[in-house]
Structure formats: C-alpha cells, structure tokens
C-alpha cells in the first residue's frame, strides 16, 4: 500500500479518536479527554498534510471527512448509545458509496 494511503488511514483514525474524545471531554470540562482532543487532531492534521503531498486536497478531504463521519456515527451508536434511524443509515451508506466511487473510478485519487 502506498505511504500516502497509510498516512490518510492514520489521519482518519486519529481524527476519529479526537472526535470521540471531544464527546468524552463534556465540552472541554474534563482535562484528559480535552488533552486527547488536541493531540489527536494535531496528529491527524499532520498526517493529512503528508497525504496531501501526493493526493489532491478535494479527494483527500472527501475521504477523510466521509470516513470520519461514518466511523463517528458508528462510535456514537456503539459507545454513546446514540440512535440512528433509517434515513441516517441511508445517508451514511451514500457517503460510503461516494468514497468507493472516488477510490474505484477516479483518476485523480492518486493511486
């Protein structure tokens, strides 16, 4: 797997950790989850910048934000007990479909 995809995957994972910690920080009123938010986002943006050396910004951001949305929705459901109705599930499926279309068919995706 090319290094820029590894950077992008790690950026998505650290962004997901940061957003999960953001929920756990209770609006920055809990110290350690708040520290984790800042560190995770800093690492995520650094890794995102590394992916941008090879891939176009629009493609990188679409994949990063789209997968981040799906992962956070799943974490919200599994960890925080947040509900997902059918329209939300359909919307998340459409986001995943869009990412697959970009990855499988776009020549600008930086394969």
Buried (B, 14 or more C-beta within 10 A) or exposed (E): EEEBBEBBBBBBBBBBBBBBBBBBBEEEEEEEBBEBBBBBBEBBBEBBEBBBEBBEEEBBBBBBBBBBBBBBBEBBBEEEEEEBEEEEEEBBEEBBEEBEEBBEEEEEBBE
